[in-house]
Amino acid sequence: MTDQTVGFFDLSTVLSAARPQLDAAWGRVLAHGQFVGGPEIAEFETAFAEFCSAPACVGVGNGTDAIELALLGLGVAPGTEVIVPTNTFVATPAAVSNIGAIPRFVDVDEATLLLTPEIAEAAITERTSAIIAVHLFGQPCDMSGLSDVARDHGLILMEDAAQAHGAEFDGQRIGTHSAAATFSFYPGKNLGALGDGGAVVTKDPVLADRVRSLSAHGASEDDRHTHVAIGRNSRLDTLQAALLQVRLGTLETENAHRRLVRTWYEELLPSTAPLVTQAPGRLSAHHQIVAQVEDRGALKQRLQDRGVSTGIHYPTPCHLQPSFAHLPPAELPVAERAASRILSLPLWSHIERSQVEYVCEQIRSLAPAGVG
Ligand SMILES: *Cc1c(COP(=O)(O)O)cnc(C)c1O
């Protein structure tokens, strides 16, 4: 029997704090009735661009479409190779495949579990067109090193920032460190809608226009009945934009709480459950706080028995997924080993210290010293 339970992620406490503002936003959209293309979309796009210190933001249907639309807008050609770290959500390489390009899976740094400039550079071939930096768990990749590699080899560099709203590299928020940064507003992300949503953030207004057009049936800027490209329908809903505007108002506070929670975990976890390393010069958005443990399956189950829910992001590296079995086999040992050891700990923007203490007490008693 457990006397306490700690869920993995508690959206209801996050949302109840903002309930009156969310109700009001919903009421406004219901009243004006412009459910697609309403004024709240431009308002949110402007606010989120400003949050990222970027000139432009285009709201789209979800974070996966954001990656596809950015790749298309940047002109990544079918048949070319796009370098992608294997330990990401499957949407990153799926977006590459869906535009007709080929994901080139690469391994990651042992300490940060992130793509590095060295790893990216070693994977470049004459067929490479682009690199996607994935800011996994909210920690930015080395964007200055990756920019150098991309520039030296004439490659497109973009970022999958689905987990990195408000993260910083070199004191600068994610959004302007490459040709485009794509975001997801899936409810569980740091900035979550109450449904699906996504955005492409860029400093290039021409790219922003192209992405906007591609996301709206390839419509021309000046005449929505002239279609200058074969696009798709992937728009951010007015309602989601209105709700996101409310959620954006507390993102900095919520991210600050996540940072505090990371220090609690650092203080309270046993040495048998070390956290994924934070590299200097980077401010993580702490989308996930991830420990690495021996015998992860058993520990996860025993934690569950004691009322503590945990996650795994992700149990199978993308290069080992059946959906990518048609690609040449690769051995990516760092990511493969990490996949069997990583354990995402309970985290949300209102988790309390007593809850983190309970989680760490259980881990300390279940993963005794000497096993790590
Ligand atoms: C969530 C996520 C996506 C996909 O976003 P959706 O909005 O769910 O389509 C892509 N990449 C990463 C790294 C993610 O975490």
The ligand as an SDF file (V2000), in Angstrom:
LIG
                    3D

 15 15  0  0  0  0  0  0  0  0999 V2000
    6.3320   16.6480  -29.4340 C   0  0  0  0  0  0  0  0  0  0  0  0
    7.4730   16.5630  -30.3730 C   0  0  0  0  0  0  0  0  0  0  0  0
    7.2910   16.6260  -31.7720 C   0  0  0  0  0  0  0  0  0  0  0  0
    5.9460   16.5770  -32.4340 C   0  0  0  0  0  0  0  0  0  0  0  0
    5.0630   17.5660  -32.0630 O   0  0  0  0  0  0  0  0  0  0  0  0
    3.4810   17.3460  -32.3220 P   0  0  0  0  0  0  0  0  0  0  0  0
    2.9030   18.6700  -31.9690 O   0  0  0  0  0  0  0  0  0  0  0  0
    3.0450   16.2630  -31.3830 O   0  0  0  0  0  0  0  0  0  0  0  0
    3.2920   16.9700  -33.7280 O   0  0  0  0  0  0  0  0  0  0  0  0
    8.4130   16.6470  -32.5830 C   0  0  0  0  0  0  0  0  0  0  0  0
    9.6390   16.5740  -32.0660 N   0  0  0  0  0  0  0  0  0  0  0  0
    9.8620   16.4930  -30.7380 C   0  0  0  0  0  0  0  0  0  0  0  0
   11.2800   16.4340  -30.2420 C   0  0  0  0  0  0  0  0  0  0  0  0
    8.7930   16.4570  -29.8500 C   0  0  0  0  0  0  0  0  0  0  0  0
    9.0260   16.3630  -28.5390 O   0  0  0  0  0  0  0  0  0  0  0  0
  1  2  1  0
  2  3  1  0
  2 14  2  0
  3  4  1  0
  3 10  2  0
  4  5  1  0
  5  6  1  0
  6  7  2  0
  6  8  1  0
  6  9  1  0
 10 11  1  0
 11 12  2  0
 12 13  1  0
 12 14  1  0
 14 15  1  0
M  END
$$$$
